Amino acid sequence: MFLGTGLINSGGNLWRFRRRLLNSCFRKDILKGHLSIMNEKSLILVESLKKETREDFTKVKKPISECTLNIIHDIIFGRHEDENKSELRGLINSIKWGMRFVVERVMNGFLWPHFIYFSTKRGKELKKHEKIVKDFTRSRIQQRKQKLMERNFSTREANETPLLDLLLEYHFKSTDFTENDLSDELITMVIAGQDSTTVAISWILYMLGLHEDIQTKVYEELDLIFDGDCERHVTLEELKEMKYLKSVIKETLRLYPPAPFMARQVHKDVNICGYQIPKGTTCVVLPPMLHRDEETFPDAERFDPDRFSPENSQGRSPYAYIPFSAGPRNCIGLSVNYNYITKLAIAQKY
């Protein structure tokens, strides 16, 4: 459901083909072109949070969710000056409820058979949310196609080239990447990027609120970078300078990773720590448990960004910390965009 044959669900030769195609969409020069979008939307988020934080208790998830979807929408589909805000909010709502239903189904083996699940009230609601997401995506594809036809199929713009344009460019030239394939990949990007980024930023703000000493260090680092001018846009080089903020983000994702579990199929017999795992077995990796291994992260429940300082990271296995998975099927360049969006949102907030 939802993701169809998108990158997350595909395997074998289909996955390899799609992975190569999508990798080309996440080059640094393309991401740099989208930085202005991230800056503008992050400043809007700050103004929204200023209004919300006049009370003792603030629910930050809704404005953060709208901000991240607006950023991801403009990066993937391009800017829409006549944007229908209620349409975007409807998309957010369908993603939220749709993914909640999917997780509920995954956790209940009795609901795995299609003929059982889709006869339930939840299954029928999931179908409705899936239709909203797919209709939105197909509408955007048709709009971009029309614009490209008006420009005589010249897809490249000076800056902010939407990822949809890059994929349409391949779609126009190839018969092995249909419009349905394109739609599946776009939905995968939106869902994979929007919800996880929203949750991460919410957790980061929460952890900074709990730890005023760490909050002060972040503020001091950002004050040096911005030099008092917090209204201006952040450059790519300045994002790279936010080393302590990067450690804060990593430590938050260690405790609260965006993907609570990952499933992988074993392609050959393997012995791990004396346990024989036969070929074809589906194994589930749990990052929240892995990230709390006391041998790798002593006093693992304590929030300590200094765990990710250069000196403390030396010698640590690259597979000890996997918020975006690891190996060939690690999260595609969305994790790069994810870090940029998160840094910008937190940087502008402080």
N, C-alpha and C positions, 0 to 999 in steps of 0.2 A: 504494500500500500504506500501511497504518497511518492516514494522514491523510484518506483518502477525498476528500470535497468540502469539507474544512475550508478555512479562510481562506487558508492558504499555497498550496493547490492550485487554488483557484477563480479565475475571471476574469470580466470583463464585468459584466453586471447582477447576476449571482449574488454576485460579490465585493462590489460596491457595497452590496447589501442586507445581506449578512452583516457587512460592516465597520461600517455604521451601527448595527446591532444590538449588536455586541460593544463598540463604543465606549462605549455606555451602561453597560457593566459595569465600566468602569475610571475612573469619576469619583473625584475626590479624597476625597469623603466616604465612599465605599465602601472605598477603600484604607485610609483612616484607621481604619475599623472593624476592619481585619484586623491592625493593628499589634501587638495583644496576642499574636496567634498567632506572629508573627515574633519577638517578644521571647522568648516562652516556649521556642520551639524552638531559638533561638540560644543561650540559656543552657544548654540540654541539650547542644548541640554543644560548648560550651566545656568542660563537665565530661568529655565523651567525649575531647576532644583532650588534656586534662590527663593522662588515663590513657595516651594514646598517646605523648606527648612525653617520656616518661621514658627513652626510648632515644635513641641518637645519630641514628638515621635513622627517620623516621616516614612511613608511608603515610596521607595525610590524605583521599584521595578517597572512601573508603568511608563514613566518618562524615559527611563533608560531603554526599555524595550522599543519604544517609538523611535528613539534616536538611532539605535543600532540597525533597525529595519530600514530607516531612511537612508543610512549610509550604504548598507548592503544593496538596497534597491537601486540607488543611483550608480553604484559601481558596476552592478550586473546589467541593469536595464537602461541606464542613462538617465539624465535629468528630464523631468516632465514638469514644465512650468504650470500646466493646468491640472496638477495632481489632485485627485480626489482623496482627501484625507480620510473620509469614512471608508473608502475602498481599502486603503492601507490598514486601517484599524481592523476591518473585517478580516484581512489577511492575517494579521497578528493573532486575532482571536482563533481563527481556524488552525493555524500552526500550533498554538498553545494547546487547544483541546485535542486536536488530532494526534499530537505526539504523546499527550497524556494517555489517550486511549490505546495507542500502540504499545506503550510501556506496560500498561495494565494487562494487555493481552499477552505480551512476552512473558510476564511473570506468572501467568496462569495457563498451564499446559492444556487444561480442558478446553480452552478457547482457541487453540491453534488451528483445528480444522475449520476451513472456510465456511462449510455448510452450517456449522454450529454458530460461529461468531457472527456471521452476517445475517443471522435470523434474530439476533438479540438487539435490544434497543441501542446499546453502545455501538454495535457494528453498523447499524443503519445511520447513526449520527456520524460515525467516522466517514462513511461514504459521502455524506453531505459536505463535511469539511474538506475532504479530498477533492471534491468537485470544485469548491470555491478556489482552492489553491491552484488547481490545474487550469481552470478558466482564466484566472488572473494571469498566469504565465503565458498561456496561448495568446491572450489579448496583447500582451507586451511584445511577443514575437511578431505578431501581425503588424503592430504599430512600427516596429523597427524595420521590418521588411519594406513597408511602404516608404519610410524615410530613405532607405537605401536605394530603392527604385527611383525615387525623385532625384537622388544624387548620382544616378546612373551606376549603381552598385559600387561606388567608391566608399569603402567602409571606414577608412581611417580618418580620424579627426586630429587636430593639432595636439590637444590634451584630452584627458578624461575619456579615452576610448572605452565605451562600455564592453564588458566581457561578452555580452550577447553579440555585439558586432563581430568580434573575433571568431566566435563560434559560427555565426551566420556565414562568414567568409568561407569557412571550410564547408559548411552545408551547401553553399551554392556550387562548389567545385566537385563535390563528392556524392556518390550514390549510397555510400555505406554509413551515412550519418543523417538519419531522417529527422523530420520535425518532431516526432514523438521522442526520439533519442535526445534531441536538443532540449525539449521540455523537461525530460527526466533529470538531465544534468543541472538545469537551472533551478529546479525545485530542490535538488540535493544541496546546491550551493546556498540557497536562501535558508533552508531549514538548518543545515549544519552550522551556518555562520551566525544566524540571528539569535536563536535561543541560547546557545552556549555562551555567546559574548555577553548577552544580557545578564545571565546568571553570574558570570565571572565578575563583571563590573560591580554588580550588587554585593557579592561576597567581599570584593576588595574594599569597597567603601565601608562595609560593616566591620571588617578587620581593622581598618585604619581608625574607625570610630572607637573600637575597643582598646586600641593601643596608641595612646596619645604620644608616647615617646617616639614611636615609629612614624606616626603622622608628622611630627615635628621635623624629623630627618628628611622625609619626602618634601615637605614644604621648603626646607632650606636648600635642598638640591635644585628644586624648580625655581626658587627665587634667584639663584645664581644664574640659571640658564635664561630666564625671562628678563632679568635685570629690571624688575618692577613693572614691566609692560605686559600684563596678563591678557590683554585683549587682542594682541596680534596673533597671526597664524604661526604655528610651529613648523620648523623645517625638518626634513628627513635627518639632517646631521644632528639637530638638537634632540630628536628622539633617541638617537644612538647614545647621546650623552647622559641619558636618564638611567644610569646604571643601578642606583639604589632602588628606584621605582621598578626597574626590571626585576630585581630580586624580590621585591614585595609581591609583584604579580606572580612570579614563579612559586613563591612560598604559599600564596593563596591557592594556586592551582594544584599544589602538592596535597593540601588538605581537602580541597574541594574541586577535584578534576571535572572538566566539562562532560566527559564520558565515564559514567560509573562502572561500566563493564564493556569488554570487547570480546567478540567471538572469533575464533580462528580454527580452521580445519587442518589437521595434521596430514601431510602428504606422504609421509613415510613413517615406519615404525621408529620410535624414539624412546630412549630411557632417560628420565629426568629424576635425579636424586633417588634412584633405586626403583622408581615406578615405571613400568612398561606401558607406554601409550601406543596402541596400534594405529596403523594407517586408517584414515577416514574418521577418526574421532574428532568431535567438536569440543574444543577447549575454551573455557571462558577465563579471561584475565580481568582481575579486579584492581584497577589503579588505586582506589582509596586504601586497600589493604597493602598493596605493594609499597605505596608511599609512606606507610607507617611502620616499615621494617626498622626495628630499633638498631640493628647492626649498621644500616646505612644512614639512618636519620635518628641519632640518639635523642631521647626525650621527644619522641615523634609528635605528640599531641600539642607541643608548645609551638606557638607562632614565632618563627625566628628567620627573617629574611637573610640574615648573615650566613645561613647555610649555603646560599647560592653566590657568595662572594668568590672571586677567582681562586683565592687560596683554599677555601673550604670545599670547593668543587673538584679540586685536583684528585685524580685517582678514582673518582666515582664512576661506576659503570653507566654507560649511556642508556642502559635499559632499566636503571633504578628509578628513573623519573620519566614517565611516559603519558603526560596529560593529553597528547595528541597521537597516541599510539607510537609505534616504532617499526623500523624495518621497511621493506618495499611498500607496504600498505599503510604507511603513516599518513596522517592528515595532509592533504595536498596544500598548496600555498595559502589556503584560507587561514592557516595558523599564523602566517606572516601578517596578513591583513588583520587578523584577530588581535595580534600583539600591537599593531599600529593603532587600531581603533581603541583598544583598552588603554594604552598609554595616553592617547590624546584626551580621552574622556576624563581620566584621572588628573592629568596635567592641567587641563582647563578648569577643572573643579577647584583645584588648589591655587 
